[in-house]
Amino acid sequence: MPLLKKTLETNIKAAFKIGSAAGTEEKVAELIATAIHTYVSAADVNTTVTGAVVTGLPAVVGVPISGTATGVGKGTLS
């Protein structure tokens, strides 16, 4: 899914509010880290994949079978 900046802003504001109520910098840091991790992990990662066409079919005499292929892949952030 696309990254939603407004959601990240909302979660950071909530982190400061909750952290202030808890009175600890550690809680603020934890909640901001969680907000950023959630934001980045929600990203779609799209990539173009290029490769060679390989066939198991016999070639017509004198005509090689070869080519290229393209496609779209979806990955994950790690």
Contacts in CASP RR format, 6 or more apart in sequence:
PFRMAT RR
TARGET T0000
AUTHOR 0000-0000-0000
METHOD contacts of the structure
MODEL  1
MPLLKKTLETNIKAAFKIGSAAGTEEKVAELIATAIHTYVSAADVNTTVT
GAVVTGLPAVVGVPISGTATGVGKGTLS
1 42 0 8 1.000
1 43 0 8 1.000
1 44 0 8 1.000
2 43 0 8 1.000
2 44 0 8 1.000
3 39 0 8 1.000
3 40 0 8 1.000
3 42 0 8 1.000
3 43 0 8 1.000
4 39 0 8 1.000
4 42 0 8 1.000
7 39 0 8 1.000
8 35 0 8 1.000
8 36 0 8 1.000
8 39 0 8 1.000
11 31 0 8 1.000
11 34 0 8 1.000
11 35 0 8 1.000
11 38 0 8 1.000
11 39 0 8 1.000
12 32 0 8 1.000
12 35 0 8 1.000
14 31 0 8 1.000
14 35 0 8 1.000
15 28 0 8 1.000
15 31 0 8 1.000
15 32 0 8 1.000
15 34 0 8 1.000
15 35 0 8 1.000
16 28 0 8 1.000
18 27 0 8 1.000
18 28 0 8 1.000
18 31 0 8 1.000
19 27 0 8 1.000
19 28 0 8 1.000
19 31 0 8 1.000
20 28 0 8 1.000
40 77 0 8 1.000
41 77 0 8 1.000
43 77 0 8 1.000
44 74 0 8 1.000
45 74 0 8 1.000
45 75 0 8 1.000
45 76 0 8 1.000
45 77 0 8 1.000
46 72 0 8 1.000
46 73 0 8 1.000
46 74 0 8 1.000
46 75 0 8 1.000
47 72 0 8 1.000
47 73 0 8 1.000
47 74 0 8 1.000
47 75 0 8 1.000
48 70 0 8 1.000
48 71 0 8 1.000
48 72 0 8 1.000
48 73 0 8 1.000
49 70 0 8 1.000
49 71 0 8 1.000
49 72 0 8 1.000
49 73 0 8 1.000
50 68 0 8 1.000
50 69 0 8 1.000
50 70 0 8 1.000
50 71 0 8 1.000
51 68 0 8 1.000
51 69 0 8 1.000
51 70 0 8 1.000
52 66 0 8 1.000
52 67 0 8 1.000
52 68 0 8 1.000
52 69 0 8 1.000
53 65 0 8 1.000
53 66 0 8 1.000
53 67 0 8 1.000
53 68 0 8 1.000
53 69 0 8 1.000
55 65 0 8 1.000
57 65 0 8 1.000
59 65 0 8 1.000
END
